[in-house]
């Protein structure tokens, strides 16, 4: 019984996996990595990037891109 309690206490003292990885990563590097991952995820889902002035969004086709841009009041 004491052995199980000791193991449980050891697990509580350790950092979660994500915090262990992010100890050496700065906020700028983390944001850059997440932005790149988001772009790759959109492209993997078959989405294309459309530009409206200085803004851009991802959509399946031009019609959907125009609809999204209207909803964001870019058009």
Buried (B, 14 or more C-beta within 10 A) or exposed (E): EEEEEEEEEEEEEEEEEEEEEBEEEEEEEEEEEEEEEEEEEBEEEEBBEBEBEEEEBBBEEEEBBBEBBEEEEBE
